[in-house]
Amino acid sequence: MAHTQDWKVRVHLFEEEGTTKARAVLDLGGTEISGQGVARRNPHDRDVPEIGDELAAGRAMNDLAQKLLSVARTDIEGVAHPGP
């Protein structure tokens, strides 16, 4: 039996005074999981916003991935060791 789903991740970026913040949101169809990421520009470095976006978004997606894996571990434990 084939099983196909389409999950979408939205990444929101916010930049202010050399700091870029990102929030990655995965919609699981009724449940959302989100991850956060931050990138700070060294004051001595050139201002290249794309780099901050990439770092913050990558960190947010990494945080999201860790949270999704944690949800999966909890689900596995519930199936492997059902309650009374």
Phi and psi restraints in degrees (range 20) as a CNS / XPLOR table:
assign (resid 1 and name C) (resid 2 and name N)
       (resid 2 and name CA) (resid 2 and name C) 1.0 -78.8 20.0 2
assign (resid 2 and name N) (resid 2 and name CA)
       (resid 2 and name C) (resid 3 and name N) 1.0 145.3 20.0 2
assign (resid 2 and name C) (resid 3 and name N)
       (resid 3 and name CA) (resid 3 and name C) 1.0 -133.4 20.0 2
assign (resid 3 and name N) (resid 3 and name CA)
       (resid 3 and name C) (resid 4 and name N) 1.0 119.9 20.0 2
assign (resid 3 and name C) (resid 4 and name N)
       (resid 4 and name CA) (resid 4 and name C) 1.0 -130.0 20.0 2
assign (resid 4 and name N) (resid 4 and name CA)
       (resid 4 and name C) (resid 5 and name N) 1.0 134.7 20.0 2
assign (resid 4 and name C) (resid 5 and name N)
       (resid 5 and name CA) (resid 5 and name C) 1.0 -136.2 20.0 2
assign (resid 5 and name N) (resid 5 and name CA)
       (resid 5 and name C) (resid 6 and name N) 1.0 158.1 20.0 2
assign (resid 5 and name C) (resid 6 and name N)
       (resid 6 and name CA) (resid 6 and name C) 1.0 -125.0 20.0 2
assign (resid 6 and name N) (resid 6 and name CA)
       (resid 6 and name C) (resid 7 and name N) 1.0 108.0 20.0 2
assign (resid 6 and name C) (resid 7 and name N)
       (resid 7 and name CA) (resid 7 and name C) 1.0 -100.5 20.0 2
assign (resid 7 and name N) (resid 7 and name CA)
       (resid 7 and name C) (resid 8 and name N) 1.0 143.1 20.0 2
assign (resid 7 and name C) (resid 8 and name N)
       (resid 8 and name CA) (resid 8 and name C) 1.0 -119.2 20.0 2
assign (resid 8 and name N) (resid 8 and name CA)
       (resid 8 and name C) (resid 9 and name N) 1.0 136.9 20.0 2
assign (resid 8 and name C) (resid 9 and name N)
       (resid 9 and name CA) (resid 9 and name C) 1.0 -112.4 20.0 2
assign (resid 9 and name N) (resid 9 and name CA)
       (resid 9 and name C) (resid 10 and name N) 1.0 127.5 20.0 2
assign (resid 9 and name C) (resid 10 and name N)
       (resid 10 and name CA) (resid 10 and name C) 1.0 -103.7 20.0 2
assign (resid 10 and name N) (resid 10 and name CA)
       (resid 10 and name C) (resid 11 and name N) 1.0 136.3 20.0 2
assign (resid 10 and name C) (resid 11 and name N)
       (resid 11 and name CA) (resid 11 and name C) 1.0 -118.2 20.0 2
assign (resid 11 and name N) (resid 11 and name CA)
       (resid 11 and name C) (resid 12 and name N) 1.0 122.6 20.0 2
assign (resid 11 and name C) (resid 12 and name N)
       (resid 12 and name CA) (resid 12 and name C) 1.0 -108.2 20.0 2
assign (resid 12 and name N) (resid 12 and name CA)
       (resid 12 and name C) (resid 13 and name N) 1.0 128.1 20.0 2
assign (resid 12 and name C) (resid 13 and name N)
       (resid 13 and name CA) (resid 13 and name C) 1.0 -116.2 20.0 2
assign (resid 13 and name N) (resid 13 and name CA)
       (resid 13 and name C) (resid 14 and name N) 1.0 137.8 20.0 2
assign (resid 13 and name C) (resid 14 and name N)
       (resid 14 and name CA) (resid 14 and name C) 1.0 -134.0 20.0 2
assign (resid 14 and name N) (resid 14 and name CA)
       (resid 14 and name C) (resid 15 and name N) 1.0 126.5 20.0 2
assign (resid 14 and name C) (resid 15 and name N)
       (resid 15 and name CA) (resid 15 and name C) 1.0 -122.8 20.0 2
assign (resid 15 and name N) (resid 15 and name CA)
       (resid 15 and name C) (resid 16 and name N) 1.0 135.2 20.0 2
assign (resid 15 and name C) (resid 16 and name N)
       (resid 16 and name CA) (resid 16 and name C) 1.0 -156.4 20.0 2
assign (resid 16 and name N) (resid 16 and name CA)
       (resid 16 and name C) (resid 17 and name N) 1.0 122.7 20.0 2
assign (resid 16 and name C) (resid 17 and name N)
       (resid 17 and name CA) (resid 17 and name C) 1.0 49.2 20.0 2
assign (resid 17 and name N) (resid 17 and name CA)
       (resid 17 and name C) (resid 18 and name N) 1.0 52.2 20.0 2
assign (resid 17 and name C) (resid 18 and name N)
       (resid 18 and name CA) (resid 18 and name C) 1.0 81.6 20.0 2
assign (resid 18 and name N) (resid 18 and name CA)
       (resid 18 and name C) (resid 19 and name N) 1.0 4.4 20.0 2
assign (resid 18 and name C) (resid 19 and name N)
       (resid 19 and name CA) (resid 19 and name C) 1.0 -120.8 20.0 2
assign (resid 19 and name N) (resid 19 and name CA)
       (resid 19 and name C) (resid 20 and name N) 1.0 130.2 20.0 2
assign (resid 19 and name C) (resid 20 and name N)
       (resid 20 and name CA) (resid 20 and name C) 1.0 -113.7 20.0 2
assign (resid 20 and name N) (resid 20 and name CA)
       (resid 20 and name C) (resid 21 and name N) 1.0 129.4 20.0 2
assign (resid 20 and name C) (resid 21 and name N)
       (resid 21 and name CA) (resid 21 and name C) 1.0 -115.1 20.0 2
assign (resid 21 and name N) (resid 21 and name CA)
       (resid 21 and name C) (resid 22 and name N) 1.0 142.1 20.0 2
assign (resid 21 and name C) (resid 22 and name N)
       (resid 22 and name CA) (resid 22 and name C) 1.0 -130.9 20.0 2
assign (resid 22 and name N) (resid 22 and name CA)
       (resid 22 and name C) (resid 23 and name N) 1.0 148.0 20.0 2
assign (resid 22 and name C) (resid 23 and name N)
       (resid 23 and name CA) (resid 23 and name C) 1.0 -131.9 20.0 2
assign (resid 23 and name N) (resid 23 and name CA)
       (resid 23 and name C) (resid 24 and name N) 1.0 120.5 20.0 2
assign (resid 23 and name C) (resid 24 and name N)
       (resid 24 and name CA) (resid 24 and name C) 1.0 -104.9 20.0 2
assign (resid 24 and name N) (resid 24 and name CA)
       (resid 24 and name C) (resid 25 and name N) 1.0 127.4 20.0 2
assign (resid 24 and name C) (resid 25 and name N)
       (resid 25 and name CA) (resid 25 and name C) 1.0 -122.5 20.0 2
assign (resid 25 and name N) (resid 25 and name CA)
       (resid 25 and name C) (resid 26 and name N) 1.0 124.4 20.0 2
assign (resid 25 and name C) (resid 26 and name N)
       (resid 26 and name CA) (resid 26 and name C) 1.0 -105.3 20.0 2
assign (resid 26 and name N) (resid 26 and name CA)
       (resid 26 and name C) (resid 27 and name N) 1.0 121.6 20.0 2
assign (resid 26 and name C) (resid 27 and name N)
       (resid 27 and name CA) (resid 27 and name C) 1.0 -96.2 20.0 2
assign (resid 27 and name N) (resid 27 and name CA)
       (resid 27 and name C) (resid 28 and name N) 1.0 115.5 20.0 2
assign (resid 27 and name C) (resid 28 and name N)
       (resid 28 and name CA) (resid 28 and name C) 1.0 -98.0 20.0 2
assign (resid 28 and name N) (resid 28 and name CA)
       (resid 28 and name C) (resid 29 and name N) 1.0 18.5 20.0 2
assign (resid 28 and name C) (resid 29 and name N)
       (resid 29 and name CA) (resid 29 and name C) 1.0 77.1 20.0 2
assign (resid 29 and name N) (resid 29 and name CA)
       (resid 29 and name C) (resid 30 and name N) 1.0 67.2 20.0 2
assign (resid 29 and name C) (resid 30 and name N)
       (resid 30 and name CA) (resid 30 and name C) 1.0 114.2 20.0 2
assign (resid 30 and name N) (resid 30 and name CA)
       (resid 30 and name C) (resid 31 and name N) 1.0 -24.6 20.0 2
assign (resid 30 and name C) (resid 31 and name N)
       (resid 31 and name CA) (resid 31 and name C) 1.0 -126.2 20.0 2
assign (resid 31 and name N) (resid 31 and name CA)
       (resid 31 and name C) (resid 32 and name N) 1.0 139.9 20.0 2
assign (resid 31 and name C) (resid 32 and name N)
       (resid 32 and name CA) (resid 32 and name C) 1.0 -119.9 20.0 2
assign (resid 32 and name N) (resid 32 and name CA)
       (resid 32 and name C) (resid 33 and name N) 1.0 142.2 20.0 2
assign (resid 32 and name C) (resid 33 and name N)
       (resid 33 and name CA) (resid 33 and name C) 1.0 -121.9 20.0 2
assign (resid 33 and name N) (resid 33 and name CA)
       (resid 33 and name C) (resid 34 and name N) 1.0 136.7 20.0 2
assign (resid 33 and name C) (resid 34 and name N)
       (resid 34 and name CA) (resid 34 and name C) 1.0 -130.4 20.0 2
assign (resid 34 and name N) (resid 34 and name CA)
       (resid 34 and name C) (resid 35 and name N) 1.0 151.8 20.0 2
assign (resid 34 and name C) (resid 35 and name N)
       (resid 35 and name CA) (resid 35 and name C) 1.0 -126.2 20.0 2
assign (resid 35 and name N) (resid 35 and name CA)
       (resid 35 and name C) (resid 36 and name N) 1.0 152.7 20.0 2
assign (resid 35 and name C) (resid 36 and name N)
       (resid 36 and name CA) (resid 36 and name C) 1.0 -118.3 20.0 2
assign (resid 36 and name N) (resid 36 and name CA)
       (resid 36 and name C) (resid 37 and name N) 1.0 148.2 20.0 2
assign (resid 36 and name C) (resid 37 and name N)
       (resid 37 and name CA) (resid 37 and name C) 1.0 -149.9 20.0 2
assign (resid 37 and name N) (resid 37 and name CA)
       (resid 37 and name C) (resid 38 and name N) 1.0 148.6 20.0 2
assign (resid 37 and name C) (resid 38 and name N)
       (resid 38 and name CA) (resid 38 and name C) 1.0 -136.8 20.0 2
assign (resid 38 and name N) (resid 38 and name CA)
       (resid 38 and name C) (resid 39 and name N) 1.0 143.2 20.0 2
assign (resid 38 and name C) (resid 39 and name N)
       (resid 39 and name CA) (resid 39 and name C) 1.0 -134.1 20.0 2
assign (resid 39 and name N) (resid 39 and name CA)
       (resid 39 and name C) (resid 40 and name N) 1.0 134.5 20.0 2
assign (resid 39 and name C) (resid 40 and name N)
       (resid 40 and name CA) (resid 40 and name C) 1.0 -120.3 20.0 2
assign (resid 40 and name N) (resid 40 and name CA)
       (resid 40 and name C) (resid 41 and name N) 1.0 131.0 20.0 2
assign (resid 40 and name C) (resid 41 and name N)
       (resid 41 and name CA) (resid 41 and name C) 1.0 -82.4 20.0 2
assign (resid 41 and name N) (resid 41 and name CA)
       (resid 41 and name C) (resid 42 and name N) 1.0 132.7 20.0 2
assign (resid 41 and name C) (resid 42 and name N)
       (resid 42 and name CA) (resid 42 and name C) 1.0 -64.5 20.0 2
assign (resid 42 and name N) (resid 42 and name CA)
       (resid 42 and name C) (resid 43 and name N) 1.0 130.1 20.0 2
assign (resid 42 and name C) (resid 43 and name N)
       (resid 43 and name CA) (resid 43 and name C) 1.0 -57.2 20.0 2
assign (resid 43 and name N) (resid 43 and name CA)
       (resid 43 and name C) (resid 44 and name N) 1.0 -21.0 20.0 2
assign (resid 43 and name C) (resid 44 and name N)
       (resid 44 and name CA) (resid 44 and name C) 1.0 -87.4 20.0 2
assign (resid 44 and name N) (resid 44 and name CA)
       (resid 44 and name C) (resid 45 and name N) 1.0 -10.7 20.0 2
assign (resid 44 and name C) (resid 45 and name N)
       (resid 45 and name CA) (resid 45 and name C) 1.0 -87.3 20.0 2
assign (resid 45 and name N) (resid 45 and name CA)
       (resid 45 and name C) (resid 46 and name N) 1.0 156.6 20.0 2
assign (resid 45 and name C) (resid 46 and name N)
       (resid 46 and name CA) (resid 46 and name C) 1.0 -65.7 20.0 2
assign (resid 46 and name N) (resid 46 and name CA)
       (resid 46 and name C) (resid 47 and name N) 1.0 147.4 20.0 2
assign (resid 46 and name C) (resid 47 and name N)
       (resid 47 and name CA) (resid 47 and name C) 1.0 -82.4 20.0 2
assign (resid 47 and name N) (resid 47 and name CA)
       (resid 47 and name C) (resid 48 and name N) 1.0 104.7 20.0 2
assign (resid 47 and name C) (resid 48 and name N)
       (resid 48 and name CA) (resid 48 and name C) 1.0 -125.2 20.0 2
assign (resid 48 and name N) (resid 48 and name CA)
       (resid 48 and name C) (resid 49 and name N) 1.0 90.9 20.0 2
assign (resid 48 and name C) (resid 49 and name N)
       (resid 49 and name CA) (resid 49 and name C) 1.0 -54.5 20.0 2
assign (resid 49 and name N) (resid 49 and name CA)
       (resid 49 and name C) (resid 50 and name N) 1.0 -32.9 20.0 2
assign (resid 49 and name C) (resid 50 and name N)
       (resid 50 and name CA) (resid 50 and name C) 1.0 -60.2 20.0 2
assign (resid 50 and name N) (resid 50 and name CA)
       (resid 50 and name C) (resid 51 and name N) 1.0 -35.8 20.0 2
assign (resid 50 and name C) (resid 51 and name N)
       (resid 51 and name CA) (resid 51 and name C) 1.0 -66.8 20.0 2
assign (resid 51 and name N) (resid 51 and name CA)
       (resid 51 and name C) (resid 52 and name N) 1.0 -44.4 20.0 2
assign (resid 51 and name C) (resid 52 and name N)
       (resid 52 and name CA) (resid 52 and name C) 1.0 -60.9 20.0 2
assign (resid 52 and name N) (resid 52 and name CA)
       (resid 52 and name C) (resid 53 and name N) 1.0 -40.7 20.0 2
assign (resid 52 and name C) (resid 53 and name N)
       (resid 53 and name CA) (resid 53 and name C) 1.0 -60.6 20.0 2
assign (resid 53 and name N) (resid 53 and name CA)
       (resid 53 and name C) (resid 54 and name N) 1.0 -46.9 20.0 2
assign (resid 53 and name C) (resid 54 and name N)
       (resid 54 and name CA) (resid 54 and name C) 1.0 -62.5 20.0 2
assign (resid 54 and name N) (resid 54 and name CA)
       (resid 54 and name C) (resid 55 and name N) 1.0 -45.6 20.0 2
assign (resid 54 and name C) (resid 55 and name N)
       (resid 55 and name CA) (resid 55 and name C) 1.0 -65.3 20.0 2
assign (resid 55 and name N) (resid 55 and name CA)
       (resid 55 and name C) (resid 56 and name N) 1.0 -48.8 20.0 2
assign (resid 55 and name C) (resid 56 and name N)
       (resid 56 and name CA) (resid 56 and name C) 1.0 -63.9 20.0 2
assign (resid 56 and name N) (resid 56 and name CA)
       (resid 56 and name C) (resid 57 and name N) 1.0 -43.6 20.0 2
assign (resid 56 and name C) (resid 57 and name N)
       (resid 57 and name CA) (resid 57 and name C) 1.0 -65.4 20.0 2
assign (resid 57 and name N) (resid 57 and name CA)
       (resid 57 and name C) (resid 58 and name N) 1.0 -42.7 20.0 2
assign (resid 57 and name C) (resid 58 and name N)
       (resid 58 and name CA) (resid 58 and name C) 1.0 -61.4 20.0 2
assign (resid 58 and name N) (resid 58 and name CA)
       (resid 58 and name C) (resid 59 and name N) 1.0 -41.5 20.0 2
assign (resid 58 and name C) (resid 59 and name N)
       (resid 59 and name CA) (resid 59 and name C) 1.0 -67.8 20.0 2
assign (resid 59 and name N) (resid 59 and name CA)
       (resid 59 and name C) (resid 60 and name N) 1.0 -37.9 20.0 2
assign (resid 59 and name C) (resid 60 and name N)
       (resid 60 and name CA) (resid 60 and name C) 1.0 -65.4 20.0 2
assign (resid 60 and name N) (resid 60 and name CA)
       (resid 60 and name C) (resid 61 and name N) 1.0 -41.9 20.0 2
assign (resid 60 and name C) (resid 61 and name N)
       (resid 61 and name CA) (resid 61 and name C) 1.0 -69.0 20.0 2
assign (resid 61 and name N) (resid 61 and name CA)
       (resid 61 and name C) (resid 62 and name N) 1.0 -34.4 20.0 2
assign (resid 61 and name C) (resid 62 and name N)
       (resid 62 and name CA) (resid 62 and name C) 1.0 -64.5 20.0 2
assign (resid 62 and name N) (resid 62 and name CA)
       (resid 62 and name C) (resid 63 and name N) 1.0 -43.3 20.0 2
assign (resid 62 and name C) (resid 63 and name N)
       (resid 63 and name CA) (resid 63 and name C) 1.0 -62.0 20.0 2
assign (resid 63 and name N) (resid 63 and name CA)
       (resid 63 and name C) (resid 64 and name N) 1.0 -43.0 20.0 2
assign (resid 63 and name C) (resid 64 and name N)
       (resid 64 and name CA) (resid 64 and name C) 1.0 -60.9 20.0 2
assign (resid 64 and name N) (resid 64 and name CA)
       (resid 64 and name C) (resid 65 and name N) 1.0 -43.6 20.0 2
assign (resid 64 and name C) (resid 65 and name N)
       (resid 65 and name CA) (resid 65 and name C) 1.0 -61.3 20.0 2
assign (resid 65 and name N) (resid 65 and name CA)
       (resid 65 and name C) (resid 66 and name N) 1.0 -42.8 20.0 2
assign (resid 65 and name C) (resid 66 and name N)
       (resid 66 and name CA) (resid 66 and name C) 1.0 -63.3 20.0 2
assign (resid 66 and name N) (resid 66 and name CA)
       (resid 66 and name C) (resid 67 and name N) 1.0 -39.9 20.0 2
assign (resid 66 and name C) (resid 67 and name N)
       (resid 67 and name CA) (resid 67 and name C) 1.0 -67.8 20.0 2
assign (resid 67 and name N) (resid 67 and name CA)
       (resid 67 and name C) (resid 68 and name N) 1.0 -39.2 20.0 2
assign (resid 67 and name C) (resid 68 and name N)
       (resid 68 and name CA) (resid 68 and name C) 1.0 -64.7 20.0 2
assign (resid 68 and name N) (resid 68 and name CA)
       (resid 68 and name C) (resid 69 and name N) 1.0 -40.6 20.0 2
assign (resid 68 and name C) (resid 69 and name N)
       (resid 69 and name CA) (resid 69 and name C) 1.0 -63.6 20.0 2
assign (resid 69 and name N) (resid 69 and name CA)
       (resid 69 and name C) (resid 70 and name N) 1.0 -36.9 20.0 2
assign (resid 69 and name C) (resid 70 and name N)
       (resid 70 and name CA) (resid 70 and name C) 1.0 -64.9 20.0 2
assign (resid 70 and name N) (resid 70 and name CA)
       (resid 70 and name C) (resid 71 and name N) 1.0 -41.8 20.0 2
assign (resid 70 and name C) (resid 71 and name N)
       (resid 71 and name CA) (resid 71 and name C) 1.0 -61.4 20.0 2
assign (resid 71 and name N) (resid 71 and name CA)
       (resid 71 and name C) (resid 72 and name N) 1.0 -43.9 20.0 2
assign (resid 71 and name C) (resid 72 and name N)
       (resid 72 and name CA) (resid 72 and name C) 1.0 -62.5 20.0 2
assign (resid 72 and name N) (resid 72 and name CA)
       (resid 72 and name C) (resid 73 and name N) 1.0 -42.4 20.0 2
assign (resid 72 and name C) (resid 73 and name N)
       (resid 73 and name CA) (resid 73 and name C) 1.0 -59.9 20.0 2
assign (resid 73 and name N) (resid 73 and name CA)
       (resid 73 and name C) (resid 74 and name N) 1.0 -43.9 20.0 2
assign (resid 73 and name C) (resid 74 and name N)
       (resid 74 and name CA) (resid 74 and name C) 1.0 -62.5 20.0 2
assign (resid 74 and name N) (resid 74 and name CA)
       (resid 74 and name C) (resid 75 and name N) 1.0 -42.4 20.0 2
assign (resid 74 and name C) (resid 75 and name N)
       (resid 75 and name CA) (resid 75 and name C) 1.0 -64.1 20.0 2
assign (resid 75 and name N) (resid 75 and name CA)
       (resid 75 and name C) (resid 76 and name N) 1.0 -40.5 20.0 2
assign (resid 75 and name C) (resid 76 and name N)
       (resid 76 and name CA) (resid 76 and name C) 1.0 -62.4 20.0 2
assign (resid 76 and name N) (resid 76 and name CA)
       (resid 76 and name C) (resid 77 and name N) 1.0 -44.6 20.0 2
assign (resid 76 and name C) (resid 77 and name N)
       (resid 77 and name CA) (resid 77 and name C) 1.0 -62.0 20.0 2
assign (resid 77 and name N) (resid 77 and name CA)
       (resid 77 and name C) (resid 78 and name N) 1.0 -37.5 20.0 2
assign (resid 77 and name C) (resid 78 and name N)
       (resid 78 and name CA) (resid 78 and name C) 1.0 -66.2 20.0 2
assign (resid 78 and name N) (resid 78 and name CA)
       (resid 78 and name C) (resid 79 and name N) 1.0 -33.7 20.0 2
assign (resid 78 and name C) (resid 79 and name N)
       (resid 79 and name CA) (resid 79 and name C) 1.0 -79.9 20.0 2
assign (resid 79 and name N) (resid 79 and name CA)
       (resid 79 and name C) (resid 80 and name N) 1.0 -40.4 20.0 2
assign (resid 79 and name C) (resid 80 and name N)
       (resid 80 and name CA) (resid 80 and name C) 1.0 -73.1 20.0 2
assign (resid 80 and name N) (resid 80 and name CA)
       (resid 80 and name C) (resid 81 and name N) 1.0 -32.8 20.0 2
assign (resid 80 and name C) (resid 81 and name N)
       (resid 81 and name CA) (resid 81 and name C) 1.0 -131.5 20.0 2
assign (resid 81 and name N) (resid 81 and name CA)
       (resid 81 and name C) (resid 82 and name N) 1.0 70.9 20.0 2
assign (resid 81 and name C) (resid 82 and name N)
       (resid 82 and name CA) (resid 82 and name C) 1.0 -63.7 20.0 2
assign (resid 82 and name N) (resid 82 and name CA)
       (resid 82 and name C) (resid 83 and name N) 1.0 150.1 20.0 2
assign (resid 82 and name C) (resid 83 and name N)
       (resid 83 and name CA) (resid 83 and name C) 1.0 -69.9 20.0 2
assign (resid 83 and name N) (resid 83 and name CA)
       (resid 83 and name C) (resid 84 and name N) 1.0 -178.7 20.0 2
